[in-house]
Amino acid sequence: MRKTGVGTKEFVEFLKKKLREKIAEYQNCINNCINKGRFAELGRLLLDDSMILILPSRKKFEGKRAVVNFWKRQKGLGLKTIKFEVIDIFIVAHEMLIRKGRVSRRFDHVAWVIGTYSITRRAGTAKLDLPSSAFVLKAPHQDDCTWGIGKQYLG
């Protein structure tokens, strides 16, 4: 008899698929915000404690409003599009968090996403605040069974 519940390979693959969909939604939302100026949509997608840390400059943008303002600034500097490519996803189950003494009541899994991103910008624009092309994203799985866009490390 084959197991299909929480903790099985099938369940983890299901979680990864849903997270990839959330990252695609985030990418589309950023691009729509930049091209159409709809930054309120981005604010609804982010968690309250979202953060962007730019490596190696260590510039930090903490909170939903600061992250939205970061993307507004990139638009002002000439960013046209961004494309995320996921290389790998590592999911830590809630039980592991409890065993390590880090109990959370907000989510049942945490994912770390590693990937690259590419950007396009308008001709003749200034230098963007976006460094090279690698990213790490921390995404908590919420009580409502959706993935949240949390901490982002770009560099």
N, C-alpha and C positions, 0 to 999 in steps of 0.2 A: 504494500500500500504506500502510495506516494504522499508526502506531506506538502501542503500548500499554504500553511498559515504563516503567522508572524515569525520571522527568523529564518525562513527557508530561502533558498537561492531565488526561487520564483518571486517571493515577496520583495526581496532586495532589488531585483531587476525591475519590478513594478515601481518601486520608489524612485529608482534612478530614471526611469522613463518619465515619470511625473515631474521630476526635478529638471530634466532636460527641457520639457515643455515650459516650465516656469522661467527658465533662463531665456528661452526663445521669446516668451512673452515680455520679459524685461528688456531684451534687446530691441524688440519691435516698439515697445513703449518709449524707450530712449530715442529711437529714430523718429517716431511720430512726434514726440515732444520737440525735438530739434527742428524738424521740418515744418511742423504745424503750430508750434508754440503752445502745445497742450500739456503744460507741466503739472497741472492738477492730477492728471491720470497717473503720472509717475509717483506722486505723493501717496496715492491710494494703494499702489503696488508695494511700497516699501514698508518695513517694520518701523515702529517708533524709534528704536535704538539702532537703526541702520548707520553704517559708517563707511567712509572711503578713506583708505590710507594710501598715499602715493609714495612708492618706494623709488629711489633711495632718498628723496628729499624729506621724507617723513611728514609731509603736510597731511593733516588729518581734518576730515570733515565729519563731525559727529551729529547724529540725529537726522530724522527724516527731512526737515527743512534745509539743513546744511547740505545734504546729498542732492536734493533737488536744485539748490542754488549752485552747486558744483557743476551740474549738467547744464544749467542756464549759462554759466560763465563759459563753458566749453563751446556752446552755440555761439556766444558773442565773439569768441576767439576764432571761429571759422569751422568748427566741427560739422560735417555733413552727415556721416553715418558711422556706426560702430557695429562690428560683427564679432560675436563670441564663438569660439570653437572649444568645446569641452574635450579635454584629453582623458581625464579620469575623475571618477567620483568615489569618495570613501564615505560610507555611512556608518555612524556609531549609534547603536541601539540605546534606548533609555536605560535598560538594565545595566549596561556597561558604565553609564554615567553615575548610576547609583553606587555601584561597586567601587568606583574611584572617588566617592564622596562628594560628587558634584550633582546634587539632586535638583531637578527642574520640574516644575509643575506646568510649564508653558508648552512643552513639546515632548514627543516620544522618541524622536530620532534627531540627530544632527548630521548634516552632510558637509563635507569639505569638497569643493569642486576646484579642479586645477585645469587651466586651459590657457589659450592665447586669445588675443583680440587684434583685430585690424581696424583701422579708421580711414575715412576719407575726409578731406577738408576742402573748403572753397579755395580757389586759386588766389594767391597773393595774401594769404592770411598769416597772422602772427603765430608764434609757437604756442601749441596747446599745453595744458598742464598734464597731459597724458604722456608718460614716459615710453618705455619700450612696449612690448606686446604680450606680457604674461599677466595672468590674474589668478588669484585664489579667492574663492567666495565661501563664506560660512553661511549655511542655510538651515535654520531650524524647521523641523516638521511640526506644524501647529496643531492645537487641539481640534481644529475644524478639518483636519486631514489635508491641509494645503501646505506647500513649502513657502517659507518666508525668505525674502531677500534681506540678508543681514549685513554682516561685515564683508567689505570688499577690499582686497589688497591688489593694487594695480602697480606694476613695475617690471 
